[in-house]
Amino acid sequence: MTSDAATTTGTESIGFIGLGQLGIAIAQQLATYGRLHTVWNRTPQRAADLATTGLSRAASPADLMRDTSMAILCLSGASAVEEVTFGPGGLAESATPGKIVVDHSSISPLNTREIAARLARETGAHWIDAPVSGGPQGAVAGTLTVMAGGSQEDFRRLEPVLSAYAGRCTLIGPTGAGQAAKLCNQVIVAATAWSLAEATLLADASGIDPAGLPEYLKGGFADSPLLHILQPLMAPGDTTHFGSRDLLLKDLDTALALGRAAGCPMPVTAQSAELLRAARKWTSPDHNGAHIDLLRGPPHTAPQSERPLPDNS
């Protein structure tokens, strides 16, 4: 089931947990639409950064769940999701039948199914996994892509809420299906990012202006949003922020673990992940230039052409 986001945020009372770079962009959009009721974050100062008045700041996830009908999470990983849900003062302490937890975090579909099943068993509350693609920029523009897993009834309740920050929302299947789709997304993004870095370096070495690649390739099979958004950031030493490579690496490792368990070969993803692990030793994980810096080598060192091996015969 796929739709453009609805045009109203509905009547849900919404709480939001997880005010990182993506989370705070989504929360701000909800606040702008007047639908955000309560927030909670492990670092309280993040909540103070929201440019809105009249917003309640919960003392714990349990308090947030008690005061709202829908709790939206945007956390760093499975351990954080589990702690917020079942830890001391967690959502499960006040979750009841009819309430929904929506998880925008990117975690394993296996973890998602376990957490959702436990929450339903212990409290009767429902769970929708709804990871997103498009980054903070997409949230601000209202163009995020949402990949959801859960029941159709719960998805219908969620759709009007998503209209504040998403342009396309798809119910892919039952619980965990959204997370599986997000991992597929990350596999494609990572492989494409390294291909863009290689193409940028090759263009430069061949006397072509790398900055012109998006225009040169427009309309061809290589054209894509990443070509126009990410390739221009792949200048040596570029420190422009466009999502965290550490979070991408975390998702690739999750995808690889899932692939191994299913007997699914993923050699390109494995190589992409190891390249990211090496690149993070060069620059901050928030700096996109590290992709091409790793391939280019140390500063002021030109790429070396391959030389034939000596003939020792």
Helices and strands as residue ranges (DSSP letters): E 2-4, E 14-17, H 21-32, E 36-40, H 44-48, E 56-57, H 61-67, E 70-73, H 78-86, G 91-93, E 100-103, H 109-123, E 126-129, E 132-133, H 135-141, E 144-149, H 152-162, E 166-173, H 177-205, G 210-212, H 213-216, H 225-229, G 231-233, H 245-262, H 267-279, H 290-296
